[in-house]
Amino acid sequence: MSHLLEINHLRKRFDSSEILEDINLKIDKGEVLVIVGPSGCGKSTLLRCINGLEEIQGGEIILEGKKIGGKNTKWNLVRQQIGMVFQSYDLFSHMNILDNVLLGPLKVQGVSRKEAELRAINLLKRVGLEEKKDAYPRQLSGGQKQRVAIVRALCMNPKIMLFDEVTASLDPEMVMEVLDCLLELANEGMTMVIVTHEMAFAKAVADRVIFMDAGKIVEEDLPKNFFDAPKSERAKRFLSRFDFNISLHKERKNG
């Protein structure tokens, strides 16, 4: 069976420091892969390599059977298939929410405004922000702005979505609305790779969990196995710092 995304023996260095060492991953369509681990272990760098924001020094990345990441890669086309949402929202303050969302489909994909607007409004409705389409970023809360950033990426109709600590800069009361949004996407079958420090959320949403430390994959397992009975001592120490007694507003239908 062919995989949607495949990573083989990936290596990434900054100067003489090895940031990612021999990373191997296979992700299937509709799968939710959650990557956890201590700060500085290479989680975010891995996402940036997949999205072409960092050059790799070894290995390969394969999207739907085609190798990407070489000198001839047209990243403007690849990034339409691999969406990414960051910690910061990076919305244009002088544009209203609808125009922020429409920028990619109109300028990059050349979609008609009528078609793009219909999709954008449907997506905003799905995340509970349809009534904010004419508002400006300064009028929205942090959680609302992050949901707009998610919609902006989804409006490009990607095949896989990467989420890099999307709740890290939010106040605690805003975290849940963004996590609920990601749970909804998981329930709808979106292929996702999520880097997060929200362990209860990771356990609820993941089909598979990757634990990284010092640029390596230390452990890979089903969420129940990983969170209830981690195999490595390093994972046990890592998980002992977290409180799993939070309740999500929604549940993973197939999790």
Buried (B, 14 or more C-beta within 10 A) or exposed (E): EEBBBBBBEBBBBEEEEBBBBBBEBBBBBBBBBBBBBBEEBBBBBBBBBBBBBBEBBBBBBBBBEEEBBEEEBEEEEBBBBBBBBBBEBEBEEEBBBBBBBBBBBBEEBEBEEEEBBEBBBEBBEBBBBBEBBEBBBEEBEBBBBBBBBBBBBBBBBBBBBBBBBBBBBBEEEBBBBBBBBBBBBBBEEBBBBBBBBBBBBBBBBBBBBBBBBBBBBBBBBEBEEBBEEBBEEBBEEBBEEBEEEBEBEBEBEEB
